[in-house]
Each structure stands twice: as C-alpha cells, then as structure tokens.
Amino acid sequence: MAKIIFAFLAILILIPSLVAAIDEVKIAIGNSEIHGNVGEIRKTNVTITNNENMTDTFSLTVFPQYWFGVSAALDKYVLTLPPKSTDVIELSFSIPACVDKQNQEFRVTAKSLSSVFNATNSTVLRVEGPVCISAVIVENPRMRPDNQTLITTIVSNVADNSFSQYRLQTQIKSDTRTLKTFDQVINYLGPKSQTQINFTFTPEKYTPPGNYSVISTLSNNIGTTISTNSKNVIEIVPTYDKPTISKSTGFGLLFSTVTLTVKNENNVPVSDFVVVETVPGFAKGLSTTITNTSEIKDLPDKVEYTWQVSNLQPGEERLIKYQFNLQNIIIVVVALAAVIIVAFNFVFSPQINKNYRVGKSIAGEREIIISIDVRNRSRHEMRDVIVRDFLPSIMNVVEKFDTVKPMIRRAMNGTELIWKFDLLKPFEERVITYRARPSTEVIGAMKLPNAHIKYLDKKQQRKVVLSKGVMIR
C-alpha cells in the first residue's frame, strides 16, 4: 500500500514538469490540410519554437516518410535554436503519377537532444486528380526513318468513381521540331480501370537523326493539364545507303542527251559520291559532257567518265548530262593532237619547283627552309642557267647555306637570291636550299613569290620557266 501511495505522489509531482515540457518546444505547420495533384511536388512551412532559457539542438522527423508512393521529406533533420527563438524549415511531398489512396496524416516531431522536451504536430495530405497517365510504352525506341513503331499510352483511374471527357495528346519532338502529334478523346473512364491507347508512328523519310522525346499529356474538358509523361525517347538512326542513280535519254536533231539523276535517299548528307559512266569505244569521238567531270579515262575499248558528287543533302537530286554529237569528231581529233603536244611539251620541258618546310635553328628559333628543284627534262643541254628567287622584306635570309651559296642582293622591298650554273645536262637535276626567318610575327598565311630560271636552249634562245608560289601557313 505504501508503494502505491508513493507512485501516486511521484506522478503528481511529474505532471507539472511534463506540462511545462510541452510548452518548452512547439511546432506549427503552415497548413493543416495540403491539397496536391498527381505528379506534383507540394511544400509547406514548419515553424519550430524553442521556449527554453538555453540554446538547444533538436532532431526532426516526419512520419510516415513513404505512403503508397508518396514521399515526405524535410529540408533539415537537425536544428539548433538559441533560447526564446524560432526557425522555419520546409516540408515537401512528392506525389507520383497515380496514387491509390487519397488522404493521409503526416506527423512532424521535434525532439531535444539535451533534455526530455519534444513536440509533435500533423497535417493531412489530400491527393486530388486520381486520373493519370500510368505508363507510356515505345515498342521500338531505336529505328530507321523508313520503319514504324507502336506507342502505347495507358491512362488509369484509381478512384472508386467514374470520369469522362479527357483529351490525350502524344507528341514526338526535339528541341527544334515536332515530328508528329497524336490526339485522342477519352469519353469514359470507369472506376478502378485502365484505358490503353495505341498510336503507330512512322517518321518521314528524311527525318534528321537524333533523339526525340515522346511526351504524352492528359487534360480535362476545360483544357487543364492533369498528368504528363515524358520519360521515353525515340532514337532516329542515320542511314548510309548509296544514292540512287536513274538514267534517261532524250533525242535532238544531231545529238542525243543522256541524263543521270543522282538522288540521296538517306537522312544525312552524302559528302562524296562517285558516278562512273562508260561509253563504247566506237563512240569515243562522238561523246561530250555537259556536266563537268572529275575524271575522264580513255581505255582501249571504251571511254570512262567520272563525276564527283559532293554535299548531297537528304532528298536532293543532281543531274549529270552528256551528249553524243557527230560534229565532235573533228573536235576530238584536234583536241587529241593538242593534248599530245601539250603533254609532250610538259613532259620534255625544263621544270622548276619551289617548296618549303618549317624547322628550327640550334638556338630554337623558327626557320623556314626553302628548296628549289631545277630539272632539265628535255633531251638537250641547258646553258647559262640563272636561278632567281625573291624573299619579301618581312623575311630575313639566314647566312647559312646547305647547298650552293647564292649571290644576295638586298633592296627596300626584300632580298633577291641568284644562283648561276654553266650547264645542265639532259635529265640532270639540281636542288638548292636556303633558310629564312620572319622579321616580325606573321599572323595567318603568307605567300612567297614564284622562283624562275633563265637559260639558253639548243637554238641559243633565252627561255624563262616559272615555279608556283608557296603559301606558308
């Protein structure tokens, strides 16, 4: 009996302290009820008050943290408050696309880490809009432009009552373009039911390759969006098939025209494509090209024309034409003779080539090493040969020569270098080099002038041959 009386007195003594403890820490939630739609994130403020006479640290919890897919979270789980002060934290709810339960109480508790003080408050989350897009399925997410895929959208009603008049829109799009838009009206959704809507998507033939989002949006009869799904992606792959070539022939009075139509049926540009056409040997002198060729090959029994087609865009066509013309027989003969003469003169005439390469001196300075190649490709001697080259004033000659030292003449606009040879025998070759350094920093490219040779031919006539200029980069 004495123990019972003692326990009763102890309880009477502790009750005032427990009541006081309740007031030492308080929790206030901004909204006693929070309304949220499926697929949303809802937030509310939670105010924590420390009525103690000392600074205290509180651990914060929310229960339940998960409820039928809904997750609850605090932005802070530990909070330190000075005496007689308050602070505000954030309570957020992440609501998934479809929630079976609609109402749930969530409790927030603050517990002192240095005393027995604690406090709890609660709010009710009411989830609205139980109709939602629960899934979007793409049958073939990776496809060529000439294929098709099935897109299935599942709309769910998780409520116990029916709904009507919804509009489902599905778009296949990128950041810059929309490939296709599908619209479907849903007249009725029964309680606890699902509706499956199928769309067949076939890209246009020349759809650019890349990733395209599949975005399904469900809206009610007044146009308000209530659910969205944009998790799926369709990848249109590039195609690299050969361009197609079709051939047609048109006839005129004295000629016939052959037209080759080259078309890019891919969804990416074709950078380089070669078209080859052969003409029978008996018609060699009768054919002529209207479209400029990249190459013409004269073979023993035929003529082979080659055209280089570049940068052919998707769906683009290019026309290549050539003709058979009787009047070209004479032209062919004359042209052939001219080609032979030019080729003979080119092959058996003296030649000078100018080149360069970049090097460094022993001290590590940048040097331009210029080489001049003089070739006597004729069947006769070259006498009194003078090789001249000119260096602009922006470049300085390095007084160090790996081959024959030239005579140097300096002027205001640059430096002239001169080499002399008494004789170059048939098919003899001389290579001379010299070095130069830029006097100032050169930005971009700089062109060096051409070099030239003067010589006496077998008829004692003075001839001049020029090299090409050199572009230094």
C-alpha positions in Angstrom: 0.0 0.0 0.0 2.8 2.4 0.8 4.4 1.7 -2.7 1.1 2.7 -4.4 0.9 5.9 -2.4 4.5 6.7 -3.3 3.9 6.1 -7.0 0.8 8.3 -7.0 2.7 11.1 -5.3 5.5 10.8 -7.9 3.1 11.1 -10.8 1.5 14.2 -9.2 5.0 15.7 -8.9 6.0 14.9 -12.6 2.7 16.1 -14.2 3.5 19.9 -13.9 7.0 19.3 -15.3 5.7 17.4 -18.3 3.1 20.1 -19.0 5.9 22.7 -18.8 8.0 20.5 -21.1 5.3 20.6 -23.7 5.5 24.4 -23.8 9.2 24.4 -24.0 9.2 23.4 -27.7 6.4 24.0 -30.2 5.8 23.0 -33.8 3.4 24.9 -36.1 2.7 23.6 -39.6 1.6 26.2 -42.2 -1.3 24.2 -43.5 -3.4 21.7 -41.6 -4.5 20.3 -44.9 -2.5 20.2 -48.1 -4.1 19.6 -51.5 -1.9 18.1 -54.2 -2.5 16.7 -57.7 -0.9 13.6 -59.0 2.6 14.1 -60.4 3.2 17.3 -58.3 5.6 18.3 -55.6 3.8 20.2 -52.8 5.5 22.2 -50.0 4.6 23.8 -46.7 6.5 25.6 -43.9 7.1 24.1 -40.5 7.9 26.6 -37.6 9.9 25.3 -34.7 9.9 27.4 -31.4 12.4 27.0 -28.6 11.0 28.5 -25.4 13.8 27.3 -23.2 16.2 29.6 -21.5 19.2 28.0 -23.2 20.3 27.1 -26.7 19.1 23.6 -27.7 19.6 21.3 -30.6 16.6 19.3 -31.9 16.3 16.2 -34.1 13.4 16.4 -36.6 11.4 13.5 -38.1 8.4 13.1 -40.4 6.2 10.0 -40.3 5.4 8.2 -42.4 8.2 9.0 -44.9 6.6 6.9 -47.6 2.9 6.2 -48.2 1.7 4.4 -51.3 4.3 6.0 -53.5 4.1 9.5 -51.8 7.3 10.5 -50.2 7.6 13.1 -47.4 10.9 15.0 -46.7 12.2 17.8 -44.5 14.9 20.1 -45.8 16.6 19.8 -42.3 16.7 17.0 -39.9 18.8 18.7 -37.2 18.1 22.2 -36.0 19.9 24.3 -33.4 17.9 27.2 -31.9 19.0 30.0 -29.4 16.8 30.5 -26.3 13.4 32.0 -27.0 13.7 31.8 -30.8 12.0 30.3 -33.8 13.1 28.9 -37.2 11.3 27.8 -40.3 12.0 24.6 -42.2 10.3 23.1 -45.3 8.2 20.0 -45.5 7.7 18.7 -49.1 5.6 15.9 -50.6 6.4 14.2 -53.9 3.2 12.8 -55.4 3.7 10.1 -58.1 1.6 9.9 -61.2 -1.0 7.5 -59.8 -1.9 7.2 -56.1 -4.4 4.7 -54.9 -5.1 6.3 -51.5 -6.2 9.9 -51.4 -5.9 11.1 -47.7 -3.1 10.6 -45.2 -1.9 12.3 -42.0 1.8 13.1 -41.7 3.4 13.9 -38.3 6.4 16.1 -37.7 8.3 15.7 -34.4 11.0 17.8 -32.8 13.0 16.2 -30.0 15.6 17.9 -27.8 19.0 16.2 -27.8 19.9 17.6 -24.4 16.6 17.2 -22.5 13.3 15.4 -22.5 11.5 18.2 -24.3 9.7 17.3 -27.6 6.7 18.4 -29.6 4.6 16.9 -32.5 2.2 18.4 -35.0 0.5 16.9 -38.1 -1.0 17.8 -41.4 -3.3 15.9 -43.8 -2.3 15.4 -47.4 -5.3 15.2 -49.8 -4.4 13.9 -53.2 -6.7 15.0 -56.0 -7.0 14.0 -59.6 -6.8 10.2 -59.5 -6.9 10.0 -63.3 -3.4 9.9 -64.8 -1.0 8.5 -67.4 0.4 5.5 -65.6 2.7 4.3 -68.5 3.9 5.0 -72.0 5.5 2.1 -73.9 7.5 2.5 -77.1 7.7 -0.8 -78.9 10.8 0.1 -81.0 12.7 3.0 -79.4 15.6 2.8 -82.0 14.6 2.9 -85.6 15.4 4.0 -89.2 13.3 6.6 -90.8 11.6 4.0 -93.1 10.5 1.9 -90.1 7.5 2.2 -87.8 6.9 1.7 -84.1 3.9 1.3 -81.8 3.4 3.8 -79.0 1.1 2.6 -76.2 -0.3 5.0 -73.6 -2.1 3.7 -70.5 -4.5 6.0 -68.7 -5.5 4.9 -65.2 -8.4 5.8 -62.9 -7.5 4.8 -59.4 -10.7 6.3 -57.8 -13.9 4.5 -56.9 -16.0 6.6 -59.2 -16.0 7.1 -63.0 -14.8 10.1 -65.0 -15.4 11.3 -68.6 -14.2 13.7 -71.3 -10.4 13.7 -71.2 -8.1 14.6 -74.1 -4.8 12.7 -74.6 -2.1 14.3 -76.7 1.1 12.5 -77.6 4.0 14.4 -79.3 7.2 13.1 -80.8 9.6 16.1 -80.8 13.0 17.5 -80.3 14.1 21.0 -79.0 13.7 22.4 -82.5 11.0 20.5 -84.3 7.9 18.4 -83.8 7.7 15.2 -85.9 4.2 14.1 -85.1 1.2 14.9 -82.9 -1.5 12.3 -82.0 -4.8 13.4 -80.4 -7.3 11.1 -78.8 -10.5 11.9 -76.8 -11.3 9.6 -73.9 -15.1 9.7 -73.3 -15.3 7.5 -70.3 -13.1 6.0 -67.6 -14.7 3.5 -65.3 -13.9 3.1 -61.5 -10.6 1.4 -60.8 -9.9 0.9 -64.5 -7.3 1.5 -67.2 -7.7 2.5 -70.9 -5.0 1.7 -73.4 -4.5 4.0 -76.4 -2.2 2.9 -79.3 -0.6 5.1 -81.9 1.6 3.9 -84.9 4.4 6.3 -85.6 6.3 6.3 -88.9 8.9 9.0 -89.3 9.2 10.9 -92.6 11.8 9.5 -95.0 14.3 12.3 -94.4 13.9 12.8 -90.7 17.2 14.0 -89.3 18.9 11.5 -87.0 18.8 12.2 -83.2 16.9 11.6 -80.0 13.2 12.7 -80.0 11.2 12.9 -76.8 7.8 11.1 -76.5 5.6 13.5 -74.5 2.1 12.4 -73.5 -0.2 14.9 -71.9 -3.6 14.3 -70.4 -6.0 17.2 -69.9 -9.6 17.6 -68.7 -12.6 19.0 -70.6 -11.6 22.6 -69.8 -8.0 22.1 -71.1 -6.2 21.9 -67.7 -3.3 19.5 -67.8 -3.7 16.9 -65.1 -0.9 14.4 -66.0 2.2 14.3 -68.1 4.7 11.6 -69.1 8.0 12.5 -70.9 10.3 9.6 -69.9 10.6 8.0 -73.3 12.9 8.7 -76.2 12.8 7.6 -79.8 16.2 7.5 -81.5 16.2 8.0 -85.2 19.4 6.5 -86.5 21.4 7.8 -89.5 21.2 5.9 -92.8 24.1 5.5 -95.1 22.7 3.8 -98.2 24.2 4.6 -101.6 22.5 7.3 -103.6 20.2 6.0 -106.3 21.0 6.7 -110.0 18.3 6.7 -112.7 19.1 7.1 -116.4 17.1 8.6 -119.2 17.8 9.5 -122.9 16.5 12.4 -124.9 16.9 12.9 -128.7 17.6 16.0 -130.7 18.3 16.7 -134.4 22.1 15.9 -134.5 22.6 14.7 -131.0 21.2 12.6 -128.1 21.4 13.7 -124.4 21.8 11.1 -121.6 20.7 12.3 -118.2 21.8 10.6 -115.0 19.7 11.6 -111.9 21.5 11.1 -108.6 19.3 11.2 -105.5 20.2 11.0 -101.8 17.6 8.8 -100.2 19.3 9.0 -96.7 18.5 11.2 -93.8 22.1 12.6 -93.6 24.1 14.4 -96.3 26.4 12.5 -98.6 29.7 14.2 -98.6 31.4 12.4 -101.5 29.9 10.1 -104.1 31.4 9.0 -107.4 29.4 8.4 -110.5 31.0 6.4 -113.3 29.6 6.1 -116.8 31.2 4.3 -119.8 30.8 5.0 -123.5 31.5 2.3 -126.1 34.8 2.6 -127.9 33.3 3.4 -131.3 31.6 6.4 -129.8 34.7 7.9 -128.2 34.8 10.9 -130.6 31.0 11.4 -130.6 30.5 12.0 -126.8 30.8 15.2 -124.9 29.9 16.0 -121.3 27.6 18.8 -120.4 28.2 18.4 -116.6 31.8 19.0 -115.7 33.6 15.7 -115.0 36.1 15.0 -112.2 38.0 12.5 -114.4 37.9 11.0 -117.9 39.7 7.7 -118.7 40.4 6.7 -122.3 40.5 2.9 -122.2 41.2 0.6 -125.2 37.6 -0.2 -126.0 35.7 2.5 -124.1 35.7 5.9 -122.5 35.1 6.2 -118.8 33.6 9.4 -117.3 33.8 10.1 -113.6 31.8 12.7 -111.7 32.4 13.6 -108.1 29.1 14.5 -106.3 29.7 16.4 -103.1 27.4 17.6 -100.2 24.2 16.0 -101.5 21.5 16.8 -99.0 18.8 14.4 -97.9 16.2 14.1 -100.7 18.3 16.3 -103.1 18.7 15.4 -106.7 21.6 16.2 -109.0 21.5 15.9 -112.8 24.5 14.8 -114.8 24.4 15.1 -118.6 26.5 14.1 -121.6 25.8 14.1 -125.3 26.6 12.1 -128.4 27.4 14.6 -131.2 28.6 13.8 -134.8 30.2 17.2 -135.1 32.6 16.4 -132.3 34.7 14.0 -134.4 36.9 16.8 -135.7 37.0 18.4 -132.3 38.1 15.1 -130.8 40.9 14.7 -133.3 42.1 18.3 -132.9 41.8 18.1 -129.1 43.7 14.8 -129.0 46.5 16.3 -131.1 46.6 19.3 -128.8 46.7 17.2 -125.8 49.6 15.2 -127.2 51.6 18.3 -128.0 50.9 19.9 -124.6 51.7 16.6 -122.9 54.9 16.3 -124.9 56.0 19.8 -124.1 55.1 19.4 -120.5 56.9 16.1 -120.1 60.1 17.1 -122.0 60.5 20.7 -120.9 62.6 22.1 -118.0 60.8 22.5 -114.7 61.4 24.4 -111.5 59.6 23.5 -108.3 59.6 25.6 -105.1 58.7 24.1 -101.7 59.3 24.8 -98.1 59.3 23.1 -94.7 59.4 24.6 -91.2 62.4 23.9 -89.0 64.3 25.3 -86.0 67.8 26.6 -85.6 70.3 25.4 -83.0 69.1 28.2 -80.7 65.5 27.0 -81.1 64.3 29.8 -83.4 61.7 29.1 -86.0 63.1 28.9 -89.6 61.6 28.4 -93.0 63.7 26.1 -95.1 63.0 26.8 -98.8 64.1 24.4 -101.5 64.2 25.0 -105.3 64.3 21.9 -107.5 65.6 22.6 -111.1 65.1 19.7 -113.5 66.3 19.6 -117.2 63.7 17.1 -118.5 64.5 18.0 -122.2 66.8 15.9 -124.4 69.1 18.9 -124.9 71.6 20.8 -122.7 70.6 24.0 -120.8 73.4 26.6 -120.9 74.0 29.8 -119.0 71.4 28.8 -116.3 70.3 31.5 -113.9 68.0 30.7 -111.0 66.4 33.7 -109.2 64.2 33.8 -106.1 62.9 36.7 -104.1 62.2 37.0 -100.4 59.8 39.7 -99.1 61.2 42.2 -96.6 59.2 40.5 -93.8 61.6 37.6 -94.1 65.4 37.7 -93.5 67.9 35.4 -95.2 69.9 33.2 -92.8 73.6 33.4 -93.9 74.0 29.7 -93.7 73.5 27.5 -96.8 73.3 23.8 -97.0 73.9 23.7 -100.8 75.3 26.2 -103.3 75.7 29.7 -101.9 73.8 32.3 -103.9 74.6 35.9 -104.7 72.4 38.1 -102.5 71.0 41.5 -103.4 69.1 43.4 -100.8 66.6 46.1 -101.5 63.9 48.1 -99.7 61.1 45.6 -100.6 63.1 42.4 -100.0 66.1 40.2 -100.9 66.9 38.7 -104.2 68.9 35.4 -104.4 70.7 34.4 -107.6 72.4 31.1 -108.5 74.3 30.5 -111.7 75.2 27.3 -113.4 77.1 27.0 -116.7 75.4 23.8 -117.8 72.6 21.4 -117.0 72.8 18.1 -119.0 69.7 16.3 -120.2 67.6 14.9 -117.3 70.0 16.5 -114.8 68.6 17.8 -111.6 69.9 20.5 -109.1 68.3 21.1 -105.7 69.3 24.3 -103.9 68.1 25.4 -100.5 68.3 28.3 -98.2 66.9 29.4 -94.8 64.8 32.4 -93.8 63.4 33.8 -90.6 60.4 36.1 -90.2 61.4 39.6 -89.0 58.1 40.1 -87.3 55.3 37.8 -86.1 53.2 36.5 -89.0 49.5 36.0 -88.4 47.7 33.7 -90.8 49.2 32.7 -94.1 52.0 34.4 -96.2 52.6 33.8 -99.8 56.2 33.7 -101.2 56.6 34.7 -104.9 57.5 32.2 -107.5 61.1 31.5 -108.4 62.2 31.3 -112.1 65.1 30.1 -114.2 66.5 31.6 -117.4 68.6 29.6 -119.8 69.8 29.2 -123.4 68.2 26.4 -125.3 69.7 24.5 -128.2 68.9 27.4 -130.6 70.7 29.8 -128.3 67.3 31.4 -127.4 66.8 32.8 -123.9 63.9 30.9 -122.2 62.2 31.5 -118.8 60.4 29.0 -116.7 58.4 29.9 -113.5 57.6 27.9 -110.5 54.4 28.2 -108.5 54.3 30.5 -105.5 54.5 29.0 -102.0 51.8 29.6 -99.3 53.4 29.5 -95.8 51.0 28.8 -93.0 
